[in-house]
Amino acid sequence: MKKPVLFALAAALQIVLTLLIAARYEYVERTGETLKIRAYGYDPTDLFRGDYVSINYGDLSAWSGSVGFEPKGGERVYVVPTVSSTGEIISISSVSTDVPDSSRYLAARVVSRNYESPTYGYSSELTSSSMPLSGKWVSQNEYPYPDYSDPKAPVNTKFSVGDSAFAAVSETGAVRALFQGVQDCASELQYAEYSKSLSGVPELPKEADYEKRHSAYAEYCRTFPRVRITSVDVPYVLRFDYGADRLFVEQKTGIPLENALRTETAYAVWKVSSSGKIVLHGLEIGGTLYR
């Protein structure tokens, strides 16, 4: 086949694809459900396409969850919104990687996933103490991280289910911290503010050197009751992109809209298809729709 023919076919294919995308966009515009979502934003300039308003959806573009549902960056997710009687999206009910049973959902892509401090469930080891201990403890200053080379690998945490730990228990019976061993226990308790709530903390002169202090605290930590880790919950925050964050407007009109977004209550008006695809229909500011 001659090159001019190939170029013509390629050009024709591009035109067909462009027309299909435009037709799909127009179909959602005409038939999609109208929903409103609180909008915030700023106004950069695209040198190739003119002024546009870049929209931020605040907390409605984020989701807090736990290990067990771990989509990676760029993965498609389905967001089930809570919608008011006036058609405003007021919160997120659930997020999943599977198409939900709900009749109304939004298709989005994961932008980032950040882990937060884990919560450990624990219960007493009967052989270690007569004091029954059972509950949950939120770890402090622990920042779990996944093995980014393997998205399915578990998140790295200080404890795993089944591990044994030393429990620092306050005079009121509350577990203030869990430790893997007496050495890390001794290192932390020397400087932790919460150690004042514990009973029997070693009283050492200020001039005592580090080794003497560490040794005394290590012996103190050995008296702590032992607990068994029964659960590990690692919360995370997903941020996702709805693909409806830019409204292109006529030149020199973007900055006034951006100023209005900062000073007035604004809503993005979406058209949502039955498959969750979102088209940004316009911005409603002060009762006026801008497209």
WOGI-V752448 format. One record per residue. N is the residue number from 1. SS is DSSP state (H for helix, E for strand, C for the rest). NEAR is the number of other C-alpha atoms within 10 Angstrom. D_FIRST is the distance of its C-alpha to the first C-alpha in whole Angstrom. Layout:
# WOGI-V752448
[[N | SS | NEAR | D_FIRST] [N | SS | NEAR | D_FIRST]]
This chain:
# WOGI-V752448
[[1 | C | 5 | 0] [2 | C | 6 | 4] [3 | H | 8 | 7] [4 | H | 9 | 9] [5 | H | 10 | 7] [6 | H | 11 | 7] [7 | H | 11 | 10] [8 | H | 11 | 11] [9 | H | 12 | 11] [10 | H | 12 | 13] [11 | H | 12 | 15] [12 | H | 12 | 16] [13 | H | 12 | 16] [14 | H | 12 | 19] [15 | H | 12 | 21] [16 | H | 12 | 21] [17 | H | 12 | 22] [18 | H | 12 | 25] [19 | H | 12 | 26] [20 | H | 12 | 27] [21 | H | 12 | 29] [22 | H | 11 | 31] [23 | H | 12 | 31] [24 | H | 14 | 33] [25 | H | 18 | 35] [26 | H | 13 | 36] [27 | H | 14 | 37] [28 | H | 19 | 39] [29 | H | 19 | 41] [30 | H | 13 | 42] [31 | H | 12 | 43] [32 | C | 20 | 43] [33 | E | 16 | 47] [34 | E | 17 | 49] [35 | E | 20 | 50] [36 | E | 23 | 52] [37 | E | 21 | 52] [38 | E | 20 | 54] [39 | C | 22 | 52] [40 | E | 21 | 53] [41 | E | 20 | 51] [42 | E | 17 | 51] [43 | C | 20 | 48] [44 | C | 14 | 46] [45 | E | 16 | 44] [46 | E | 10 | 40] [47 | C | 7 | 39] [48 | C | 6 | 36] [49 | C | 11 | 37] [50 | E | 14 | 40] [51 | E | 21 | 43] [52 | E | 24 | 44] [53 | E | 24 | 46] [54 | E | 19 | 46] [55 | E | 21 | 48] [56 | E | 18 | 49] [57 | C | 18 | 51] [58 | H | 13 | 53] [59 | H | 12 | 55] [60 | H | 18 | 53] [61 | H | 18 | 50] [62 | E | 19 | 51] [63 | E | 18 | 53] [64 | E | 16 | 55] [65 | E | 17 | 55] [66 | E | 15 | 56] [67 | C | 14 | 55] [68 | C | 10 | 53] [69 | C | 11 | 50] [70 | C | 17 | 48] [71 | C | 18 | 45] [72 | C | 17 | 43] [73 | C | 15 | 42] [74 | C | 13 | 39] [75 | C | 13 | 39] [76 | E | 19 | 39] [77 | E | 22 | 43] [78 | E | 21 | 45] [79 | E | 28 | 48] [80 | E | 23 | 50] [81 | E | 19 | 52] [82 | E | 16 | 56] [83 | E | 17 | 56] [84 | C | 12 | 59] [85 | C | 7 | 60] [86 | C | 8 | 59] [87 | C | 14 | 55] [88 | E | 18 | 55] [89 | E | 18 | 54] [90 | E | 15 | 57] [91 | E | 16 | 56] [92 | E | 17 | 54] [93 | E | 12 | 55] [94 | E | 15 | 53] [95 | E | 23 | 50] [96 | E | 14 | 47] [97 | C | 16 | 44] [98 | C | 10 | 44] [99 | C | 16 | 44] [100 | C | 16 | 47] [101 | C | 8 | 49] [102 | C | 9 | 50] [103 | C | 9 | 49] [104 | C | 18 | 49] [105 | C | 24 | 47] [106 | E | 20 | 45] [107 | E | 22 | 41] [108 | E | 24 | 42] [109 | E | 20 | 40] [110 | E | 19 | 43] [111 | E | 17 | 43] [112 | E | 15 | 46] [113 | E | 18 | 49] [114 | E | 14 | 52] [115 | E | 20 | 55] [116 | C | 20 | 59] [117 | C | 17 | 62] [118 | C | 24 | 62] [119 | E | 16 | 65] [120 | E | 22 | 67] [121 | E | 18 | 69] [122 | E | 26 | 72] [123 | E | 17 | 75] [124 | E | 22 | 78] [125 | C | 19 | 78] [126 | C | 14 | 82] [127 | C | 9 | 83] [128 | C | 14 | 83] [129 | C | 14 | 85] [130 | C | 10 | 87] [131 | C | 12 | 85] [132 | C | 13 | 82] [133 | C | 21 | 79] [134 | E | 17 | 76] [135 | E | 13 | 74] [136 | E | 17 | 71] [137 | E | 17 | 71] [138 | E | 17 | 68] [139 | C | 17 | 67] [140 | C | 11 | 68] [141 | C | 9 | 66] [142 | C | 13 | 63] [143 | C | 15 | 59] [144 | C | 17 | 57] [145 | E | 13 | 54] [146 | C | 15 | 51] [147 | C | 11 | 49] [148 | C | 10 | 46] [149 | C | 7 | 44] [150 | C | 8 | 45] [151 | C | 13 | 45] [152 | C | 13 | 47] [153 | C | 10 | 50] [154 | C | 13 | 53] [155 | C | 14 | 54] [156 | E | 13 | 57] [157 | C | 17 | 60] [158 | C | 15 | 64] [159 | C | 19 | 65] [160 | C | 14 | 63] [161 | C | 13 | 65] [162 | C | 12 | 68] [163 | C | 14 | 69] [164 | E | 21 | 72] [165 | E | 22 | 73] [166 | E | 21 | 76] [167 | E | 24 | 77] [168 | E | 25 | 79] [169 | E | 19 | 81] [170 | E | 16 | 83] [171 | C | 12 | 87] [172 | C | 9 | 86] [173 | C | 12 | 84] [174 | C | 16 | 80] [175 | E | 18 | 77] [176 | E | 16 | 77] [177 | E | 20 | 74] [178 | E | 25 | 73] [179 | E | 21 | 73] [180 | C | 14 | 71] [181 | C | 14 | 74] [182 | H | 21 | 77] [183 | H | 16 | 76] [184 | H | 14 | 73] [185 | H | 23 | 76] [186 | H | 21 | 79] [187 | H | 16 | 76] [188 | H | 16 | 75] [189 | H | 21 | 79] [190 | C | 17 | 80] [191 | C | 9 | 79] [192 | C | 9 | 78] [193 | H | 9 | 79] [194 | H | 12 | 79] [195 | H | 18 | 82] [196 | H | 12 | 85] [197 | H | 15 | 84] [198 | E | 17 | 85] [199 | C | 12 | 88] [200 | C | 11 | 89] [201 | C | 15 | 87] [202 | C | 13 | 89] [203 | C | 9 | 91] [204 | C | 12 | 91] [205 | C | 8 | 92] [206 | C | 7 | 90] [207 | C | 7 | 91] [208 | C | 10 | 89] [209 | C | 10 | 86] [210 | H | 11 | 83] [211 | H | 9 | 84] [212 | H | 11 | 87] [213 | H | 19 | 85] [214 | H | 21 | 82] [215 | H | 15 | 84] [216 | H | 17 | 86] [217 | H | 23 | 83] [218 | H | 21 | 82] [219 | H | 14 | 85] [220 | H | 17 | 85] [221 | H | 22 | 82] [222 | C | 15 | 83] [223 | C | 15 | 85] [224 | C | 19 | 82] [225 | E | 21 | 81] [226 | E | 24 | 78] [227 | E | 26 | 76] [228 | E | 23 | 73] [229 | E | 23 | 69] [230 | E | 19 | 68] [231 | E | 16 | 65] [232 | E | 21 | 63] [233 | E | 18 | 61] [234 | C | 20 | 59] [235 | E | 17 | 58] [236 | E | 20 | 55] [237 | E | 15 | 53] [238 | E | 21 | 50] [239 | E | 20 | 48] [240 | E | 23 | 45] [241 | E | 19 | 43] [242 | C | 22 | 42] [243 | C | 13 | 39] [244 | C | 19 | 42] [245 | C | 18 | 43] [246 | E | 16 | 42] [247 | E | 19 | 43] [248 | E | 18 | 41] [249 | C | 17 | 44] [250 | C | 11 | 44] [251 | C | 12 | 45] [252 | C | 12 | 49] [253 | C | 14 | 49] [254 | H | 22 | 49] [255 | H | 17 | 52] [256 | H | 11 | 54] [257 | H | 22 | 52] [258 | H | 19 | 53] [259 | H | 13 | 56] [260 | H | 17 | 57] [261 | H | 23 | 55] [262 | H | 13 | 58] [263 | H | 11 | 61] [264 | C | 12 | 60] [265 | C | 14 | 59] [266 | E | 23 | 56] [267 | E | 24 | 53] [268 | E | 26 | 50] [269 | E | 25 | 49] [270 | E | 22 | 46] [271 | E | 23 | 44] [272 | E | 24 | 44] [273 | C | 22 | 41] [274 | C | 14 | 43] [275 | C | 14 | 40] [276 | C | 21 | 42] [277 | C | 20 | 39] [278 | E | 26 | 41] [279 | E | 23 | 40] [280 | E | 21 | 43] [281 | E | 21 | 44] [282 | E | 20 | 46] [283 | E | 25 | 50] [284 | E | 20 | 53] [285 | E | 18 | 56] [286 | C | 12 | 59] [287 | C | 10 | 58] [288 | E | 10 | 55] [289 | E | 14 | 52] [290 | E | 14 | 49] [291 | C | 13 | 46]]
